């Protein structure tokens, strides 16, 4: 991977966004790479303070779905597992405010992302890009491009695993090395948001993300299943209601013509021409149907990064990745999310402390939500409910030419 070790030259005078990186990174797509000692130190302090719960990681069953041994409660009264109970944490983002539409994509940056970036730039449209750390290192030109167009970047782990199956040190490595790569390949951007692959998170994983790296989890309330067409063009995607690009475009148009309460945070990807073109083809409908389209933090008037409001900076480059959350960023994010959720015109509050998020948003006093039956049917498809879903990243990697595909087989 000599090519992946050739990094951006210093461009401080030409642009405030780039600097030379100096870290030695894990192998591409290395599963749960060993963390750096400063991240371990922060973790140990948070653990000693009782901020990170102790329970065994999940394991994958024969269907490729994470499960917990020993009768562990998986709902909000227990480990709050997304994959098992569709449980959201207190600080998770999953609904947009009424009338708002999140522009966001997973699995970049890769060469296939460039046409998407060019389109967003032409439309003067900001979006959130949940990036795989390996791709940030291997495709520095694509990463540079997403920053050049004003894109908001966030963490999507180093190797795209089921995060609840990782032990604590592996969780640190997956999140830390991705955040570090973003920091190093920019002028010190410190990510403030992340999305777990397949939506797979629990109370332990969330706590590590929040307490060590200051990362707020972003879920979704609509699922395009576009990854399937990217990986398996043809009949293999029939189980997800997709037989080709026309079905995907129909799904996206359905979001646009549907209810505006709660607002839309959809799950889409940027790793193939078919799925990128489907977004580009249907994008005009977002504006035509009166949606206010923004990147994720702009939905809630939050800063994009822990050390900067947006890509214009300035950035506090003295901030150390894995040194714990920035208190101002964390508190403002929590407040904004709570305000946005409670402002939904159809919201109702559950005194039981649990809730079901549907087209009529329901939010508990603790901020914990579970999708309705209809929402679960959609999100099941990306939460690891089948071996086909489990192989989605491997297919994407093959499409864009990443090395180490065999490691995901």
Secondary structure, DSSP 8 states (H G I E B T S, - for coil): --GGG------TTT-TT----------TT-TT----HHHHHHHHHHHHTT-S------EE-TTS-EE-STT---STTTT--HHHH----TT-B--B-TTEEE-EEEEE-SGGGHHHHHHHHHTT---EEEE-HHHHHHTHHHHHHHHHTT-EEEE--SS---GGGS-HHHHHHHHHHHHHHHHHHTTS--B-EE--GGG---HHHHHHHHHHH--EEB--SEE--HHHHHH--SGGGGGGT-SSHHHHHHHHHHHHHS--SSBEEEE-B-SSHHHHHHHHHHHHHHHHTT-EEE-HHHHTT--SBTTBSSTT----TT--TTS---HHHHHHHHHHHHHHHHT-TT-EEETTS--EESSS-EEETT---EE-HHHHHHHGGGTT-SHHHHTHHHHHHHHHT-S-GGGG-
